[in-house]
Amino acid sequence: MMNYRLSTLVAACGMLTSVCLAQNERRVAICPFEFTDGNVTSRTMVIDSVAKIFERNGYTVITQTDADSKYQSLSPAARMNRGLPMVEDLGRFAASVNATHLVYGRAEWHTRSIWVGTGPKTISTAHVDICFYNAKTGKTTYTRSGEGRSDEKESLLKDIGDVLVTPLITVVSGGPATPREQRAAQIAIWRAMRPWVQQHRARNR
């Protein structure tokens, strides 16, 4: 009986160790994005949505406060090319936060008012570029762009919730630009990250 209990305990410890190692191999930090237009709420939506997608797919996401602080304190500072950090500098940032993977990118919005029927309607279009960096290989392994409009039909996005985790922001006729910017950003992120989510889930079945 004692030997059985001991073997059971050893097996349980082995499983726990495997889980911990797997989690340590999946630590993600999100670099500060390059934003063009879009208000603070919409910009936060981009970072939060990316983080939630990674968490849902088994990754540990380093808090954005810690990631931003470490990134800003890099010395020498990370060099930029067209609003994106140079790959050569990402390794230093990954090491500073003990991350196995990094996410970096940019997002921009174009929000305008158009006349529909008998009144004006606010439309927002978002464009998002998302890149993943693997600290082990020192290379960017995934680069995708996505675009979304706040007035896209729900029927075109029937599986969007499976990727985004949270429901699409609801918008109503007229009204302020913020919810439209958020909704457009969500759709753009879905389009940019959907191929990665599908590939990741296929590998882990």
C-alpha positions as CSV (number, residue, x, y, z in Angstrom):
1,M,0.0,0.0,0.0
2,M,2.9,2.4,0.9
3,N,4.6,1.7,-2.4
4,Y,1.3,2.4,-4.3
5,R,0.9,5.7,-2.5
6,L,4.5,6.6,-3.2
7,S,4.2,5.8,-6.9
8,T,0.9,7.8,-7.1
9,L,2.6,10.8,-5.5
10,V,5.6,10.6,-7.8
11,A,3.3,10.4,-10.8
12,A,1.3,13.4,-9.6
13,C,4.5,15.4,-9.1
14,G,5.6,14.4,-12.5
15,M,2.4,15.7,-14.1
16,L,2.6,18.9,-12.1
17,T,6.2,19.5,-13.2
18,S,5.2,18.9,-16.8
19,V,2.4,21.4,-16.5
20,C,4.7,24.0,-15.0
21,L,7.3,23.5,-17.6
22,A,4.7,23.8,-20.4
23,Q,3.5,27.1,-18.8
24,N,7.1,28.4,-18.5
25,E,7.5,27.7,-22.2
26,R,4.5,29.9,-23.0
27,R,5.2,33.3,-21.4
28,V,4.0,36.2,-23.6
29,A,4.8,39.9,-23.3
30,I,3.1,42.5,-25.4
31,C,5.3,45.3,-26.6
32,P,3.8,48.8,-26.6
33,F,2.0,49.1,-29.9
34,E,2.3,51.9,-32.4
35,F,-1.1,53.7,-32.5
36,T,-2.4,56.2,-35.1
37,D,-5.6,57.9,-34.1
38,G,-8.1,56.0,-31.9
39,N,-8.9,57.1,-28.4
40,V,-7.4,55.6,-25.2
41,T,-10.3,53.2,-24.7
42,S,-9.9,51.9,-28.3
43,R,-6.2,51.5,-27.9
44,T,-6.6,49.6,-24.6
45,M,-9.1,47.3,-26.4
46,V,-6.4,46.2,-28.8
47,I,-3.9,45.2,-26.1
48,D,-6.6,43.5,-23.9
49,S,-8.0,41.5,-26.9
50,V,-4.6,40.2,-27.9
51,A,-3.8,39.2,-24.3
52,K,-7.1,37.4,-23.8
53,I,-6.7,35.4,-27.1
54,F,-3.3,34.2,-25.9
55,E,-4.6,33.4,-22.4
56,R,-7.4,31.4,-23.9
57,N,-4.9,29.4,-25.9
58,G,-2.8,28.3,-22.9
59,Y,-0.3,31.1,-22.6
60,T,0.7,33.1,-19.5
61,V,0.6,36.8,-20.4
62,I,2.8,39.2,-18.4
63,T,0.9,42.1,-17.0
64,Q,1.0,45.1,-19.3
65,T,2.2,47.4,-16.6
66,D,5.3,45.3,-16.1
67,A,5.8,44.8,-19.8
68,D,5.6,48.6,-20.5
69,S,7.9,49.4,-17.6
70,K,10.6,47.0,-18.7
71,Y,10.3,48.1,-22.4
72,Q,10.7,51.8,-21.5
73,S,13.7,51.0,-19.3
74,L,15.6,49.2,-22.1
75,S,19.2,50.5,-22.4
76,P,20.0,51.3,-25.1
77,A,16.5,52.0,-26.2
78,A,14.8,49.8,-28.7
79,R,15.3,51.0,-32.2
80,M,12.2,51.5,-34.4
81,N,11.6,51.0,-38.1
82,R,8.2,52.2,-39.4
83,G,6.8,52.2,-35.9
84,L,7.9,48.7,-35.1
85,P,10.8,47.6,-32.9
86,M,13.9,46.2,-34.6
87,V,14.1,42.4,-34.3
88,E,17.6,42.7,-33.0
89,D,16.4,44.5,-29.9
90,L,13.5,42.2,-29.0
91,G,15.8,39.6,-27.5
92,R,16.9,42.0,-24.8
93,F,13.3,42.8,-24.0
94,A,12.2,39.2,-23.9
95,A,15.1,38.4,-21.5
96,S,14.2,41.3,-19.2
97,V,10.7,40.0,-18.6
98,N,11.5,36.3,-18.9
99,A,9.2,35.9,-21.9
100,T,9.4,33.1,-24.4
101,H,7.3,35.0,-27.0
102,L,6.6,38.7,-27.7
103,V,3.8,40.4,-29.6
104,Y,4.4,43.7,-31.3
105,G,2.5,45.7,-33.9
106,R,0.5,48.7,-34.8
107,A,-3.1,49.9,-35.1
108,E,-4.7,52.8,-36.9
109,W,-8.2,54.1,-37.2
110,H,-10.1,56.1,-39.8
111,T,-13.4,57.4,-38.3
112,R,-15.8,59.5,-40.3
113,S,-19.5,60.5,-40.5
114,I,-21.4,59.6,-43.6
115,W,-25.0,60.4,-44.6
116,V,-27.3,57.4,-44.6
117,G,-31.0,57.7,-45.4
118,T,-32.3,60.7,-43.4
119,G,-29.3,61.3,-41.1
120,P,-25.6,61.0,-40.4
121,K,-23.9,57.7,-39.4
122,T,-20.5,57.3,-37.8
123,I,-18.3,54.6,-39.4
124,S,-14.9,53.5,-38.2
125,T,-12.3,51.4,-40.0
126,A,-9.4,49.9,-38.1
127,H,-6.2,48.4,-39.6
128,V,-4.0,46.2,-37.3
129,D,-0.6,44.6,-38.0
130,I,0.4,41.9,-35.5
131,C,3.8,40.2,-35.2
132,F,4.9,37.3,-33.0
133,Y,8.6,36.9,-31.9
134,N,10.0,33.7,-30.7
135,A,12.8,34.3,-28.1
136,K,14.2,30.8,-28.5
137,T,14.9,31.2,-32.3
138,G,15.4,35.0,-32.2
139,K,13.0,35.4,-35.1
140,T,9.6,36.8,-35.9
141,T,7.5,33.8,-36.7
142,Y,4.1,35.3,-37.5
143,T,3.1,38.5,-39.3
144,R,-0.5,39.2,-40.3
145,S,-2.6,42.2,-41.0
146,G,-6.4,42.6,-40.4
147,E,-8.9,45.3,-41.3
148,G,-12.4,45.8,-39.9
149,R,-15.3,48.1,-40.3
150,S,-17.7,48.9,-37.5
151,D,-20.7,48.4,-39.7
152,E,-19.9,44.9,-41.0
153,K,-22.7,42.5,-41.0
154,E,-22.9,40.0,-38.1
155,S,-23.6,37.1,-40.6
156,L,-20.1,37.5,-42.0
157,L,-18.6,37.1,-38.5
158,K,-20.4,34.0,-37.2
159,D,-17.3,32.5,-35.6
160,I,-15.7,35.7,-34.4
161,G,-16.5,35.0,-30.7
162,D,-14.5,31.8,-30.8
163,V,-11.3,33.7,-31.4
164,L,-12.0,37.0,-29.6
165,V,-13.3,35.4,-26.4
166,T,-15.5,38.4,-25.6
167,P,-18.6,39.5,-27.6
168,L,-18.4,42.2,-30.2
169,I,-19.0,45.7,-28.9
170,T,-22.6,46.7,-29.6
171,V,-23.2,49.9,-31.6
172,V,-26.3,51.8,-32.3
173,S,-27.3,54.2,-35.0
174,G,-25.5,57.6,-34.7
175,G,-23.9,58.0,-31.4
176,P,-20.2,58.5,-30.4
177,A,-17.2,57.2,-32.2
178,T,-15.7,55.1,-29.3
179,P,-17.8,52.0,-29.6
180,R,-17.3,52.0,-33.4
181,E,-13.5,52.2,-33.0
182,Q,-13.6,49.4,-30.5
183,R,-15.8,47.2,-32.7
184,A,-13.6,47.9,-35.8
185,A,-10.5,47.0,-33.8
186,Q,-12.0,43.7,-32.6
187,I,-12.8,42.7,-36.1
188,A,-9.4,43.6,-37.4
189,I,-7.7,41.7,-34.6
190,W,-9.9,38.7,-35.3
191,R,-8.8,38.7,-39.0
192,A,-5.2,39.1,-38.1
193,M,-5.0,36.4,-35.4
194,R,-7.5,33.9,-36.7
195,P,-5.0,31.9,-38.8
196,W,-2.6,31.6,-35.8
197,V,-5.5,30.4,-33.5
198,Q,-6.5,27.8,-36.1
199,Q,-2.9,26.6,-36.5
200,H,-2.3,26.6,-32.8
201,R,-5.4,24.5,-32.0
202,A,-4.7,22.1,-34.8
203,R,-1.2,21.4,-33.4
204,N,-2.5,20.8,-29.9
205,R,-5.4,18.5,-30.6
